[in-house]
C-alpha cells in the first residue's frame, strides 16, 4: 500500500521572472544573430562569429525557457498535486498557491490498458466510452473536494428474498492521494463499483419491512423503518471497501426504496389488510373500555340493576353500536328486557 508523503514546492514567482528574462534574452539573441548574418551577407563579407553564436544561443535559450515553463502549476483550495518523477512517487503538494517544480514531473498517469474494459461513466452511471478513455489519462492534479455519486436504481433481493428497488447517494472525497492514484487503477470507477456492491450487500442483510405484527422480528432493523441505522451501516461498509483507494465517505443515504413492480400489488394488499386489522383492533379496544365504563356507571349509580343476563345483552347491544360500520337504528322496546 502506498502512503502519501508531504512535498514542498518552490514559489513560482521568482522562476516566473527568470523565465520571462530568458524568453526576452532568447528573442533578442535570435533577432541580433539574424541581423548580423543578414548584414554580412548584404555587404558580401564573411559573417562574424558573434552572428551564428547569438542565433544558436538564442535558440537554445528559448528551448530551455519552454522546458522551464512546464514546471509551473497552481493549486486552488481543495486541490492537490501528486509529484511523480520518471515513475517514482516524490510526494504530494496540498497547499494552494502558485508553484514551480522540476518540469520533468509527470502531468498525468497512463493506464496499463486494463482501463479499456471500464464501460460505466462514473458521474452519470450510464454506459460510456469516455470512462475508458479517462482511465488512460488520469491527471496528477487531484480534487480533494466533496463529490456526490447519485447511484442508479438497483433491483436486488432483501433478506426475505423479496425483489426490491433501491438507490443511494454517496458523498465522498479523496483523503489519501497516493492510494487513490497508485493503489487502484481508476479511483472514480472504483468508487462507483464498490458503492453498488456495498448497496447490494446491505440490502440483502435487512428485510424490507416486518412481515408479522406480533413476533420478535418487530424489534429488528428493516430497510423501510430504520433509515438512519441502514444508512449508517452502508456508510461503514463503504468506508471499509473504499479505504484501499484512499477515499473517505462523508455521508451515504438511501434515495429510493420500493418493492419491485412484480410484487408491488401483492404487498400493497398486504399493507392494506394490516391497516384494516390495526384499525379494527383499536376500535374493539375502545369499545370494550366504553362498555365496561357504561355498565359500571349504571350499576354504581343505581340507575339499573343488572344481573348476568342483562349485562350480556347490554354489552352485546353496545358492542354492535360502537363497532358497526354503519349507523345503528334505534328500536324501542315497550316490554321487559327479556321480551
N, C-alpha and C positions, 0 to 999 in steps of 0.2 A: 504494500500500500504506500502510495506517495504521500508525503507530508508537506504541507505548504510552508514555505520559508519566506520571511520578510526580506525584501530587497529595497535598496535605496537608489534612486536615480538622481543624477545631477540636474540642476536647474537649466532650462533650455534657453534662457535669455542671454547669458554670455556667449554660448555657442551660436545663437542666432546672429549676434553682432559679428562674430568671427566669420560665419558663413556668408553674410552679406558682403563683408570686406573681400572675402575670397572670390565671390561672384564678380564684384566690381574689378578686382585686380585681374582676373582671368579675361574679362571682356576687354579691359584696357590693353593687356598683353597681346591678345589676338588682333585687335584693331591696329596697334602700333606695329606689330610684325607684318601685317598685310600692307600697311602704308610704306614701310621701309622697303619691302620687296617690290612693291609697285613703282616706287620712286627710282630704285636702282634699275629696274627693267626699262623704264622710260628714258633714263639717262644713258642706257647702254653700258653700264659699268657693273662689275661683279657686286652682288649683294653682300653687305657686311654680315658678319657672324651674328650680330645682335638681332637681325630680322628673323631668321629661322629660329633663333633661340627664344625670342619673345613669343613667336607663334606657337611653337611646341610647348613652351612653358605655360602659355595661356590655356591651351587645350587640356594639358594635364591637370592644371589647377581647376579648370571647370569640371572635369570628371570627378576630382576629389571633392569639390563642393557639392556636386549632385549626390555622391555617396554619403557625405556627412548629413545632407538634408534628410536622408531616410531614417536618421536616428531620432528625429523629433516626434513627439506624441504628447497628447494632452488627455487628462482624465477629469471627468466631471464627478461630482458627488454621487456615490453609488456605483462606481465603476472601478475595475482593477485591471492591471496589465501583467500578464504572465511572461517572464523573460526566458526565452529558450535560445541557446547559442549552439548551433550545429548539433541539435538533438539532445543537448544537456540542459536540464532544468536548473536555472540560476536562482530564481526567486520570483516573488510577486510584489508589485507596487500597488498599494491600496490608497495612498493619499492623493487627493485631487490636486491638479496643477499642470504646469507646462514643463516638460522634461526633455532631456536629451540623453540617449543611451547609445551603446555600441550599435552602429547601423546594421550590423550583420545579425542582430537578434531577429528571430522569425516573427512575421506578422500574422501568420496563420499556420494551422496544423493540418497536414494532409492526412487522408484516411488510407488504411491498408487495403481498401477495396471491399471490405465487408459491409461498409455503409451502403453499398449499392442495393442491398437487399431490403433496406428500410422503405416501406411504401405507405407510411402513415404520416400525415402532416401534423406536427405536434400542437400547434396553436389552434387549428381548426378541427383536428381529429378526423379528417376525411382523406381518402386516398389521394396521394400527390407524388409526382416525380420530383418536386422541388426538395422534399425532405431528404431524398437520397443524394441530391447534389449538395445540399447544405452539409451533409455529414462528411463530405470530402474536403470542405474548406471551412473548418471551424476556427474562428478568429481567436487570437490570443488576448484580445480585449474582452473581458467578461463582465457582464452586468451583475451587480450584487443586489439590485432592487428586487422587491417582491413581485412575483409573477403569478398570474391566475391561469389555472388549467381547468377549463369547463368541459368535463367529460361527456361523452355521448351516453345515451340511454342503453343500458345493457340488460339483456334477458338472461336471468340466472334462476337457479332453484334455491329456495330458502332451506332452513333446517328441516322443515316438514316435507320437503320435496315439491312444494308448490311453485310453479313458474311465476316469477315476478319481474317487473321492470324497475330498474334502479339507476340513478345517476348521481354524480358528485361534482363538487367544485373544490379545488385544492389551491391554496395559496402557499407558494414556496419560494425560496431564494437560495442562491449558491452561498454556502458557508465556507467551503474549502475549495479554492480554485484549482489547486494541484490535483486533487482527487477527481474533480469534475472534468478536467481536460485529459488526464493521463490514465485514470483507472477504469474509465468506461469509454466506449467508442464515440458515443454522441449523447451527451448528458440530457438534452431536452427530450430525445426519443426515449431514453432510459426512464425518465420521469413519467412520461405518458404510458409506457407499457407497464411499469410497476404499479402505477395508480389503478389501472384496470385490473391487474392481478390481485392487488390488495382489496379492491372493492368486491370482486367475486368471492374472495376468501371470507371477508366479513359477512357478506350476505348469506353465505352458506352456514355460518356459525349460529345465527339467530333466526328465529321464526318470524314470519311477517306479523302475526298477531296471536293472541291467546286463543286456543281452539276450544277450551272448555271454560265454563263460568265458575265452577266450584272446586277445581282441583288445585294442586300445589303449584302448577305452572303459572298461575296468575301473578306470582311474585317474580317470575323470570323476566329477563330483559328481552324485548321484542323490537323489531325494526320500526314499527309504527308508533308504539307507545313510549319508547325511550330514545328519542332522537339524540339527546345530549350524550348519553352513555355510548351509543353506537358511533357517534362522530368522534368521541374521544378514543374509542378502540381503533377506529380507522386511522386516526392521526398517529397513534402509537405504531400501528402496523406499517404505515408509510415511513415513519422515522426509521424503523428497523430496516426496511427494504432499500431506502434511499441513502442510508449512511455510507455505503461504499462509493457513492458518486459525489460525496461532499455536499449533499443537498439537505437543507433543513426545512421542515414543514411547519408553517405558521398556523395554518388552520385547514380543516377538512370538514365539509358539511354535505349532507345529502340534499340534493335539489329536486329529486323526483323519486317517488315511491308509489307503486301501484301494482295490483295483480295483472298478470298477462291477460290479453283480451280473451283467450280461450276459456278462462275460468272466472273472468270478472263477474259475469251474470250470476253464476252459482254462488260466488262469495257474497254478492250483493243480497241475494235472497237469504243467505245465512245471517248476514248482519241485520236484515230487516226482521227476521224471526227472533233474533236475540233482543232487538229493541222492543218488540211486542211482548216477549216474555218478561223483560225487565219492567215494562210499564204495568203489566198485569200484576206482577209481584208487588209492586209499590201500591197499586190500588187495593189489593187484598189486604196488605198490612195495614193500610189506613182504615179500611172498612172494619176490620176486626177490632181495632182500637176504639173506633167510634161506637160500634155496637156494644162493646164492653162498658164503655163510659155511659151510654144511654141506659142500659139495664141497671147499672149501679145507681145512677142519679134517680131513676124512677123508684127503685126499691128503697134507697136510703131516705128519700123524701116522703115516703109513704103514699105516693100517688097511686101506685098499683101494686098489689100483692101478687108476686109471680111464683107459681110452682114450676117444676122442671119442664112440664109440657108447655106451659105458657112462655117460658124463657126460650124454648126451642123454636116455637112458632114466631115469636117476636124477632129472634135473631135471624131466622130464615127470611122473614119479610124485609128486615133492614139490609141484609146482605144483597138481596135481589135489587133493592132500590139503589144501593150505593155502588154495586159492581156492574149493573146493567149499562150497556152502551146507549140505549135509548131511554127517554124519559119515562118514568113509571106513571101509570094511570091509576089514580086512587079509586078504591072500591069501598063503599060504605056498608058496614055490617051492622044491622039493627038488632041482631040477636046476640047471643053469648059468643064468647071467643071460641067455643067448641062446635058451633053450628056452621 
